[in-house]
Amino acid sequence: MYGRANISMMRSFRQDPSVTQQKLKPGIVRRIVGYAKPYKLWLSLFLLVTVLDALITVVNPLLLGVAPPRPRNVTPVSVRIRWTKP
């Protein structure tokens, strides 16, 4: 119920130039790393699983020999560029 209002409020932060142009204070990255250090194993495992999932998503259609069909009425960009006159 309250989720949509929070999302629109957060979106307004991106549009405010005073928020988007702020610099991080010195030492903030060190503090974040300090908070994340106890979860180093879990973060590494999450990153590994995410990369493996992305690889499986890309390789699976290649292994099956199935590629998404190209639209019939669209010519590749390289053909359009090659045939244009200067």
PyMOL commands that set and color helices and strands:
alter all, ss='L'
color gray80, all
select helices_A, chain A and resi 3-15+17-20+28-64+77-83
alter helices_A, ss='H'
color red, helices_A
deselect
rebuild
show_as cartoon
